[in-house]
Amino acid sequence: MNESEFVHQRHKGPTKLERPRELIVACAPMRSNVNISQIARTASACAVERMIICGNASLKPKIARDAASELPVSTHRSLAPVLKKLKQDGYRIVGIEQTSNSRNIHEFSFTRRTVLVVGNERLGISDEILTLLDDVIEIPVWGMPHSYNAASAANMALYEYCRQFPVG
């Protein structure tokens, strides 16, 4: 085969979902708008239902890219009341955190209606929010430091959810 026989398509369009995702990303107040924006970009690429951010966070369009205009985002002063309402609406509340009761993400089965809770970069998920979670998952770490960046962990968890529900 010569070079002209290898044609690579770049930037394919989105994969069609059979049904909308029932996944919401909820972020505790974060220090970095870069982290929030990275999470939003991945959330949008994963076609999540919406994203909830708290505190003074905002998206940086150059980082969030299309998510800045395509992803429904709501801002709230605190996360607890929003999570309580979502739980009443039938969502399973799943936090990414290392705790004594957290489950390895490799052994965890998401439910279709899930809220993925992402903690603060330094403080993680607060005790108040931990009490509201139905499940706590963690992503194994094999080196140093002992945990992943909040945005990196959120992105890995979003990808795992999509792997488990590839068509919506």
N, C-alpha and C positions, 0 to 999 in steps of 0.2 A: 504494500500500500504506500502511496506517496502522500505528501503533506496535504494536498488538496482534498483527499478523501476523509480527513479528520476535521469535522466541523463541530465546534462546540457552541452550544447556545448558552449565553450568559444571562443571568437575572431573569429566570423564568417567572411567569406570573404565579399568583397564589394557587395552592392546591385547593380544589373545590371541597368544601365540607358538605356532608350529607345533612347535617343539622348544625345549628349554631352551638358554639361551646358554652357550657354552663360553668365557666371558671371566672372567678373574680380575683384580682390581686389587691391586697390591702397592705399598705405600708405604714408602719409606725413612723412618728416624726424622725426624719433623718437629718444628718448634718450636711450631706452632700447632694446638691441638685444634679451632679454628674451621675451618682448612683441611681437616683430616682429616674433620670432620663434613660440610663442604660436598661433599667428594668422595664420602663415603658416601651422602649424599642422592641425588646424581646416579647413583651406581652402583646404588642400589636402584631408582630410577626406570627405569633401563636394564635391570633384571632380570639383573644380572651374577650369576655363579655364587657368588662370595664375594669378600671383601676381606681382605687381609693388611696388618696394620699392625705397625710395629716400635717398640721403645723404650718410652717411657712414655706414648704417645699413648692417648687415649680419646675416645669420641664424646660430644658435647654434644647431648642429646636434643632441645632446643629448636631446634637448627640441623639436625641429621640427620633430624629428624621421624620418619617411619615406618621409616627405615633402622635406627634404634636397636633396633627389635624384629624387623624383617623380613629384614634382610641378615645372612647368616652372616659373622661377623668373627672372625679369629684373630689373636692377638698373639704376636710372636716377638721374641727378643732381637736377632737379626740376620737379614738378608734372604738372604744368599748361599746357605746350605744349603737354604732353601725353594725358591729359584729353580732350583737344581741338580736337586732332586727333581721339580719341575714340568716341567723340560726332559726329564727321563727319562720322564715320563708323557706326552710328546708335545705339550706346549704350546710355542708359539713365544713367546720372551721379547722384548718390544718396549718400549724405553724412550723417554720423552719428554725430549729433551735437545738442546741446540745443540752439535754437535760438527763436526769437519771431515768426518765421514762420515755425518752425519745426512741423512735424506731428507725432502723436503717432504711433509707430511701429505696435501696435495692430489693427490699422485702416488703415494701408498702404498696397497697393497692388503693389508688385514689377512687373516690366516688365521682360520678359525672358532675354533680352539683357540689362544687368545692370552692371555698374561699381560701386562697393561699396567703398566709400572713407572714410578712417579712419584718424583722426587727431592726432596731437602730444599729448602725455600724459598730458602735462601741459597747452599748448596753444590752443589745439583743432585744428579746421580747420581754416586756415588763411582767412582774408577778401578776398584776391586775389582768392583763391580757392572757397570760398563761392559763389562768383559771377558766377562761372562756373557750379554750381550744378543745376540740373533740380528739384531735390527734396531734402529736409532735413528731416531726421527722428530722433526721439529721443526715448529712452527707459525709461519708467516711473521709478522713484526712490521713494521708500516709506520711506526711513530712511536716515541716514547720512552715508557718505558724499552725496553731491548733485548729484553726477554722478558716473558711473561705470568706472573702469579701461578701458583704450583704448582696450586692448586685449579682456577683458570680453565682452565689448559692441560689438566689431567686431564679436566675436564668436556667440553672441546671434542673431545678424542680419544675419549672414551666415546661422544659423539654421533656422531662419524664412523664408529666401528665399527658402531654401530646403524644408521646410514644404509646401510652396505655389507651388513649382515645384518638387514634390517627385520623378518623373521618368525622370527628365532632362529637 
